[in-house]
Amino acid sequence: MKRYLRSAACGLFAAAAFAIAGHTAAQSYPAKTIRMTVPSTPGGSVDTLARLVAQKMTDSLGQQVIIENRAGSGGVVGTEVAAKAAPDGYTLLMAYGSHVINPTLYRKLPYDTVKDFAPITQVAVQPLMVNIHPSLPAKSIKDLITLARKRPGEVNYGSAGSGSGGHLATEILAMMTGIKMVHVPYKGIAPAMFDLIAGNTQLIIATLITSLPHVRSGRLRGIGVTSAKRSAVVPEIPTVAETVPGYEVVVSYFLLAPAGTPKAVINRLNTEAVRALKQPDVVERLARDGAAPVANSPEETGRFIADEIVKWGKAVKASGARAN
């Protein structure tokens, strides 16, 4: 009995010590620069969003949050860097759509998408836009479908890479309409957009943040948005679903930390990220790019990621895409 009481007391002492340590860590955190890993090239939608959030968190945390771009392998390179970083709150990951696509796309990843990360918050959601080169004789989704049916295999579409959100969004459109187009994968969205503007490809489905500057300049023609409802930013552009009922694809962004990061630190980061995302100028900036902040809890983010892995897994399997 004495041994049991001694063991129980030791357990309670350890738990209390752990709680005190976690509380102390939260009080002293952060004490140095925080790195936010972005697993894509500079200038894309995830990079733009990360820089916006990082600046606001720098102001509220009192320590600089710097962006570290680690592009490669559809987000795998940067995600692995974050997964293997010390779980101390000084390395974060701004993940995006590829995070929930890659578990099915890759036969083997150098990390576990769920177990190796601690969710902080779902940052935002954003629809995509169907962009075509002005030389393509189509001014609507209906025109595109008609043209592709008449010329199967002659319409080329670009993407940020095999299995990327844009690739799968286009494949879903092709499967739902019975059209056949040729996929041209690139190493990132920037070179894919550059080649579309140059006329080397004819179509790309990309985020509104990436698409809008080129559509507004007249270099590209936007013919459809992939959300269920029209975007308030470009209400004149119809949804794809208005022509193809049931079609809906949106991209999500997540702020994560390495698994094992103290809960008190996760909670502090969640508080500051949510505060940043609710600031009027951030909401306005996101809306201007067609995105909407989510700013939910770590637990809600974790459940959403699990559900998205299942949803996108079905799309990957249906497309037959494989990265390795």
Kinemage of the C-alpha trace (Angstrom):
@kinemage 1
@onewidth
@group {chain A} dominant
@subgroup {mainchain}
@vectorlist {calphas} color= white
{ca met a 1} P 0.000 0.000 0.000
{ca lys a 2} L 2.829 2.396 0.901
{ca arg a 3} L 4.575 1.534 -2.372
{ca tyr a 4} L 1.356 2.283 -4.281
{ca leu a 5} L 0.895 5.630 -2.508
{ca arg a 6} L 4.536 6.517 -3.134
{ca ser a 7} L 4.136 5.651 -6.834
{ca ala a 8} L 0.933 7.664 -7.095
{ca ala a 9} L 2.541 10.632 -5.388
{ca cys a 10} L 5.483 10.476 -7.770
{ca gly a 11} L 3.100 10.397 -10.710
{ca leu a 12} L 1.184 13.422 -9.452
{ca phe a 13} L 4.434 15.259 -8.801
{ca ala a 14} L 5.659 14.522 -12.341
{ca ala a 15} L 2.359 15.683 -13.842
{ca ala a 16} L 2.438 18.873 -11.784
{ca ala a 17} L 6.054 19.519 -12.766
{ca phe a 18} L 5.199 18.986 -16.440
{ca ala a 19} L 2.253 21.404 -16.202
{ca ile a 20} L 4.401 24.031 -14.467
{ca ala a 21} L 7.137 23.597 -17.087
{ca gly a 22} L 4.592 23.996 -19.881
{ca his a 23} L 3.161 27.121 -18.259
{ca thr a 24} L 6.665 28.558 -17.803
{ca ala a 25} L 7.515 27.784 -21.426
{ca ala a 26} L 4.395 29.629 -22.599
{ca gln a 27} L 5.250 32.636 -20.425
{ca ser a 28} L 8.826 32.921 -21.730
{ca tyr a 29} L 7.911 32.037 -25.329
{ca pro a 30} L 9.086 33.306 -27.726
{ca ala a 31} L 12.613 34.233 -26.739
{ca lys a 32} L 14.130 34.251 -30.233
{ca thr a 33} L 13.329 34.370 -33.964
{ca ile a 34} L 10.666 31.978 -35.273
{ca arg a 35} L 11.012 30.391 -38.703
{ca met a 36} L 7.891 29.727 -40.745
{ca thr a 37} L 8.719 27.141 -43.390
{ca val a 38} L 6.871 27.581 -46.689
{ca pro a 39} L 7.152 24.429 -48.840
{ca ser a 40} L 6.811 26.301 -52.147
{ca thr a 41} L 8.560 28.927 -54.235
{ca pro a 42} L 8.348 32.655 -53.426
{ca gly a 43} L 5.504 34.576 -55.043
{ca gly a 44} L 2.831 31.878 -54.992
{ca ser a 45} L -0.407 31.956 -53.015
{ca val a 46} L 0.931 30.077 -49.980
{ca asp a 47} L 4.012 32.305 -49.828
{ca thr a 48} L 1.886 35.453 -50.066
{ca leu a 49} L -0.421 34.261 -47.294
{ca ala a 50} L 2.463 33.145 -45.073
{ca arg a 51} L 4.160 36.538 -45.307
{ca leu a 52} L 0.935 38.319 -44.400
{ca val a 53} L 0.394 36.150 -41.307
{ca ala a 54} L 4.089 36.203 -40.331
{ca gln a 55} L 4.185 39.999 -40.260
{ca lys a 56} L 1.139 40.221 -38.000
{ca met a 57} L 2.497 37.541 -35.658
{ca thr a 58} L 5.850 39.342 -35.535
{ca asp a 59} L 4.036 42.432 -34.260
{ca ser a 60} L 2.052 40.574 -31.586
{ca leu a 61} L 4.698 38.079 -30.404
{ca gly a 62} L 7.494 40.636 -30.106
{ca gln a 63} L 9.907 38.362 -31.980
{ca gln a 64} L 10.522 38.223 -35.706
{ca val a 65} L 8.716 35.500 -37.664
{ca ile a 66} L 10.732 34.981 -40.843
{ca ile a 67} L 9.779 33.049 -43.958
{ca glu a 68} L 11.982 30.213 -45.151
{ca asn a 69} L 11.028 28.902 -48.604
{ca arg a 70} L 11.867 25.219 -49.061
{ca ala a 71} L 10.268 24.219 -52.368
{ca gly a 72} L 10.499 20.813 -54.021
{ca ser a 73} L 8.635 17.570 -54.651
{ca gly a 74} L 5.177 19.080 -54.342
{ca gly a 75} L 5.782 20.427 -50.860
{ca val a 76} L 7.514 17.325 -49.497
{ca val a 77} L 10.956 18.918 -49.110
{ca gly a 78} L 9.830 21.809 -46.924
{ca thr a 79} L 7.352 19.687 -44.996
{ca glu a 80} L 10.081 17.182 -44.100
{ca val a 81} L 12.289 20.015 -42.831
{ca ala a 82} L 9.506 21.157 -40.497
{ca ala a 83} L 8.606 17.624 -39.402
{ca lys a 84} L 12.187 16.935 -38.281
{ca ala a 85} L 12.737 20.287 -36.558
{ca ala a 86} L 12.935 20.608 -32.790
{ca pro a 87} L 9.421 20.704 -31.267
{ca asp a 88} L 10.040 23.943 -29.412
{ca gly a 89} L 7.767 26.379 -31.233
{ca tyr a 90} L 10.561 28.023 -33.200
{ca thr a 91} L 9.847 26.183 -36.457
{ca leu a 92} L 6.378 26.390 -37.996
{ca leu a 93} L 4.946 25.121 -41.277
{ca met a 94} L 2.511 26.954 -43.527
{ca ala a 95} L 1.046 23.928 -45.266
{ca tyr a 96} L -1.381 24.042 -48.175
{ca gly a 97} L -3.411 21.713 -50.384
{ca ser a 98} L -0.522 19.369 -51.172
{ca his a 99} L -0.293 18.482 -47.472
{ca val a 100} L -3.541 16.493 -47.646
{ca ile a 101} L -2.940 15.234 -51.205
{ca asn a 102} L 0.573 13.815 -50.763
{ca pro a 103} L -0.333 10.944 -48.381
{ca thr a 104} L -2.119 9.251 -51.297
{ca leu a 105} L -0.016 10.666 -54.127
{ca tyr a 106} L 3.284 9.327 -52.745
{ca arg a 107} L 3.863 5.645 -52.041
{ca lys a 108} L 6.101 6.636 -49.141
{ca leu a 109} L 6.700 9.979 -47.449
{ca pro a 110} L 9.680 10.818 -45.178
{ca tyr a 111} L 7.206 11.867 -42.470
{ca asp a 112} L 3.716 11.029 -41.223
{ca thr a 113} L 1.280 13.745 -42.296
{ca val a 114} L -0.853 13.362 -39.165
{ca lys a 115} L 1.415 11.979 -36.431
{ca asp a 116} L 4.438 14.214 -37.094
{ca phe a 117} L 2.587 17.530 -36.788
{ca ala a 118} L 0.668 19.476 -34.180
{ca pro a 119} L -2.105 21.585 -35.748
{ca ile a 120} L -2.248 25.263 -34.775
{ca thr a 121} L -5.063 26.598 -36.961
{ca gln a 122} L -6.654 26.361 -40.379
{ca val a 123} L -5.610 29.693 -41.825
{ca ala a 124} L -7.838 30.215 -44.853
{ca val a 125} L -9.730 28.664 -47.750
{ca gln a 126} L -9.660 29.824 -51.344
{ca pro a 127} L -11.330 28.747 -54.577
{ca leu a 128} L -9.399 28.231 -57.782
{ca met a 129} L -9.938 29.828 -61.166
{ca val a 130} L -10.001 28.243 -64.619
{ca asn a 131} L -7.647 30.355 -66.753
{ca ile a 132} L -7.168 30.039 -70.493
{ca his a 133} L -4.832 31.735 -72.943
{ca pro a 134} L -6.681 34.373 -75.001
{ca ser a 135} L -5.761 32.533 -78.208
{ca leu a 136} L -7.956 29.572 -77.214
{ca pro a 137} L -11.373 30.010 -78.893
{ca ala a 138} L -13.411 29.623 -75.713
{ca lys a 139} L -15.080 32.236 -73.536
{ca ser a 140} L -16.869 29.990 -71.067
{ca ile a 141} L -16.674 26.579 -69.404
{ca lys a 142} L -19.300 25.379 -71.870
{ca asp a 143} L -17.140 26.552 -74.798
{ca leu a 144} L -14.095 24.818 -73.301
{ca ile a 145} L -15.951 21.521 -72.904
{ca thr a 146} L -17.322 21.711 -76.448
{ca leu a 147} L -13.866 22.493 -77.863
{ca ala a 148} L -12.164 19.705 -75.894
{ca arg a 149} L -14.772 17.191 -77.046
{ca lys a 150} L -14.234 18.162 -80.676
{ca arg a 151} L -10.444 18.081 -80.293
{ca pro a 152} L -9.669 15.322 -77.750
{ca gly a 153} L -6.057 15.378 -76.574
{ca glu a 154} L -5.282 18.691 -78.283
{ca val a 155} L -5.846 21.053 -75.354
{ca asn a 156} L -2.784 21.232 -73.091
{ca tyr a 157} L -3.095 22.279 -69.468
{ca gly a 158} L -0.336 23.145 -67.038
{ca ser a 159} L -0.065 22.627 -63.289
{ca ala a 160} L 2.345 23.177 -60.414
{ca gly a 161} L 3.183 19.472 -60.585
{ca ser a 162} L 1.719 16.001 -60.826
{ca gly a 163} L -0.826 15.543 -58.057
{ca ser a 164} L -1.026 19.259 -57.221
{ca gly a 165} L -4.380 20.824 -56.421
{ca gly a 166} L -4.607 22.391 -59.877
{ca his a 167} L -3.789 19.093 -61.568
{ca leu a 168} L -6.442 17.188 -59.637
{ca ala a 169} L -9.011 19.972 -60.058
{ca thr a 170} L -8.535 19.732 -63.835
{ca glu a 171} L -8.695 15.943 -63.797
{ca ile a 172} L -11.930 16.057 -61.800
{ca leu a 173} L -13.375 18.457 -64.393
{ca ala a 174} L -12.262 16.137 -67.194
{ca met a 175} L -13.770 13.082 -65.496
{ca met a 176} L -17.079 14.822 -64.794
{ca thr a 177} L -17.434 16.042 -68.392
{ca gly a 178} L -15.799 13.193 -70.321
{ca ile a 179} L -13.203 15.405 -72.003
{ca lys a 180} L -9.561 14.507 -72.647
{ca met a 181} L -6.760 17.045 -72.206
{ca val a 182} L -2.970 16.695 -71.993
{ca his a 183} L -1.294 17.416 -68.654
{ca val a 184} L 1.964 19.390 -68.624
{ca pro a 185} L 3.408 19.366 -65.061
{ca tyr a 186} L 5.876 22.032 -63.920
{ca lys a 187} L 8.082 22.465 -60.853
{ca gly a 188} L 5.904 25.071 -59.198
{ca ile a 189} L 3.068 27.387 -60.138
{ca ala a 190} L 5.261 30.319 -61.269
{ca pro a 191} L 6.824 28.576 -64.301
{ca ala a 192} L 3.457 27.019 -65.147
{ca met a 193} L 1.783 30.438 -65.263
{ca phe a 194} L 4.700 31.904 -67.229
{ca asp a 195} L 4.330 29.266 -69.944
{ca leu a 196} L 0.557 29.757 -70.108
{ca ile a 197} L 0.983 33.507 -70.535
{ca ala a 198} L 3.559 32.804 -73.264
{ca gly a 199} L 1.041 30.571 -75.034
{ca asn a 200} L 3.010 27.347 -74.620
{ca thr a 201} L 0.033 25.791 -72.820
{ca gln a 202} L -3.624 26.705 -73.127
{ca leu a 203} L -5.201 26.271 -69.706
{ca ile a 204} L -4.439 26.173 -66.011
{ca ile a 205} L -6.542 25.966 -62.861
{ca ala a 206} L -4.839 28.004 -60.137
{ca thr a 207} L -5.718 29.939 -56.991
{ca leu a 208} L -7.354 33.332 -57.275
{ca ile a 209} L -4.305 34.957 -55.643
{ca thr a 210} L -2.149 33.619 -58.472
{ca ser a 211} L -4.683 34.091 -61.269
{ca leu a 212} L -6.250 37.500 -60.706
{ca pro a 213} L -3.285 39.762 -61.591
{ca his a 214} L -2.967 38.079 -64.994
{ca val a 215} L -6.719 38.027 -65.649
{ca arg a 216} L -7.081 41.693 -64.708
{ca ser a 217} L -4.181 42.639 -66.979
{ca gly a 218} L -5.779 40.807 -69.888
{ca arg a 219} L -2.905 38.354 -70.289
{ca leu a 220} L -5.245 35.486 -69.380
{ca arg a 221} L -8.987 34.909 -69.543
{ca gly a 222} L -10.762 33.669 -66.414
{ca ile a 223} L -13.792 31.593 -67.334
{ca gly a 224} L -14.835 29.918 -64.090
{ca val a 225} L -14.276 29.700 -60.333
{ca thr a 226} L -14.274 26.345 -58.570
{ca ser a 227} L -16.252 27.223 -55.426
{ca ala a 228} L -19.931 26.351 -55.022
{ca lys a 229} L -20.858 30.052 -55.109
{ca arg a 230} L -19.481 32.927 -57.169
{ca ser a 231} L -16.590 34.843 -55.669
{ca ala a 232} L -17.380 38.304 -54.322
{ca val a 233} L -14.077 39.440 -55.843
{ca val a 234} L -15.057 38.507 -59.396
{ca pro a 235} L -18.859 38.056 -59.290
{ca glu a 236} L -19.013 38.426 -63.060
{ca ile a 237} L -17.176 35.128 -63.539
{ca pro a 238} L -19.535 32.144 -63.158
{ca thr a 239} L -18.779 29.036 -61.150
{ca val a 240} L -17.817 25.856 -62.950
{ca ala a 241} L -20.777 24.265 -61.166
{ca glu a 242} L -23.187 26.467 -63.133
{ca thr a 243} L -22.201 24.400 -66.172
{ca val a 244} L -21.054 21.201 -64.439
{ca pro a 245} L -23.437 20.609 -61.482
{ca gly a 246} L -21.728 19.241 -58.378
{ca tyr a 247} L -18.240 20.467 -59.246
{ca glu a 248} L -16.525 22.141 -56.267
{ca val a 249} L -12.833 22.416 -55.370
{ca val a 250} L -11.291 24.759 -52.785
{ca val a 251} L -7.761 24.948 -51.390
{ca ser a 252} L -7.021 25.160 -47.671
{ca tyr a 253} L -4.006 26.505 -45.810
{ca phe a 254} L -2.853 25.273 -42.383
{ca leu a 255} L -0.403 26.487 -39.778
{ca leu a 256} L 1.354 23.544 -38.106
{ca ala a 257} L 4.220 22.820 -35.719
{ca pro a 258} L 6.327 19.684 -35.216
{ca ala a 259} L 4.617 17.028 -33.089
{ca gly a 260} L 5.633 17.262 -29.450
{ca thr a 261} L 5.559 21.055 -29.330
{ca pro a 262} L 4.291 21.960 -25.830
{ca lys a 263} L 0.534 22.427 -25.702
{ca ala a 264} L 0.946 25.786 -23.988
{ca val a 265} L 3.075 27.004 -26.907
{ca ile a 266} L 0.553 25.671 -29.447
{ca asn a 267} L -2.200 27.539 -27.626
{ca arg a 268} L -0.159 30.764 -27.651
{ca leu a 269} L 0.510 30.416 -31.371
{ca asn a 270} L -3.159 29.678 -32.014
{ca thr a 271} L -4.182 32.802 -30.080
{ca glu a 272} L -1.796 35.029 -32.043
{ca ala a 273} L -2.576 33.489 -35.437
{ca val a 274} L -6.329 33.762 -34.876
{ca arg a 275} L -5.917 37.370 -33.715
{ca ala a 276} L -3.912 38.129 -36.877
{ca leu a 277} L -6.482 36.537 -39.176
{ca lys a 278} L -9.338 38.502 -37.616
{ca gln a 279} L -7.729 41.897 -38.087
{ca pro a 280} L -9.777 43.998 -40.558
{ca asp a 281} L -6.877 44.709 -42.902
{ca val a 282} L -6.042 40.990 -43.115
{ca val a 283} L -9.667 40.050 -43.769
{ca glu a 284} L -9.830 42.753 -46.447
{ca arg a 285} L -6.570 41.635 -48.050
{ca leu a 286} L -7.683 37.997 -48.138
{ca ala a 287} L -11.070 38.970 -49.581
{ca arg a 288} L -9.326 40.993 -52.276
{ca asp a 289} L -7.567 37.796 -53.317
{ca gly a 290} L -10.740 35.726 -53.101
{ca ala a 291} L -9.780 33.950 -49.870
{ca ala a 292} L -11.578 33.774 -46.529
{ca pro a 293} L -9.970 33.333 -43.083
{ca val a 294} L -10.971 30.306 -40.997
{ca ala a 295} L -9.026 30.822 -37.731
{ca asn a 296} L -10.295 27.791 -35.813
{ca ser a 297} L -8.920 25.683 -32.954
{ca pro a 298} L -6.062 23.153 -33.142
{ca glu a 299} L -8.558 20.317 -32.571
{ca glu a 300} L -10.864 21.485 -35.369
{ca thr a 301} L -7.883 21.843 -37.692
{ca gly a 302} L -6.743 18.296 -36.927
{ca arg a 303} L -10.176 16.857 -37.713
{ca phe a 304} L -10.419 18.863 -40.923
{ca ile a 305} L -7.008 17.655 -42.120
{ca ala a 306} L -8.009 14.025 -41.496
{ca asp a 307} L -11.214 14.493 -43.504
{ca glu a 308} L -9.373 16.245 -46.356
{ca ile a 309} L -6.854 13.396 -46.645
{ca val a 310} L -9.754 11.031 -47.289
{ca lys a 311} L -11.489 13.370 -49.767
{ca trp a 312} L -8.401 14.164 -51.838
{ca gly a 313} L -7.259 10.558 -51.636
{ca lys a 314} L -10.289 9.566 -53.684
{ca ala a 315} L -9.448 12.183 -56.314
{ca val a 316} L -5.812 11.044 -56.523
{ca lys a 317} L -6.830 7.411 -56.977
{ca ala a 318} L -9.396 8.304 -59.634
{ca ser a 319} L -6.817 10.366 -61.579
{ca gly a 320} L -4.184 7.629 -61.424
{ca ala a 321} L -1.538 10.203 -60.457
{ca arg a 322} L 1.630 8.969 -58.750
{ca ala a 323} L 4.664 10.980 -57.672
{ca asn a 324} L 7.047 8.080 -56.981
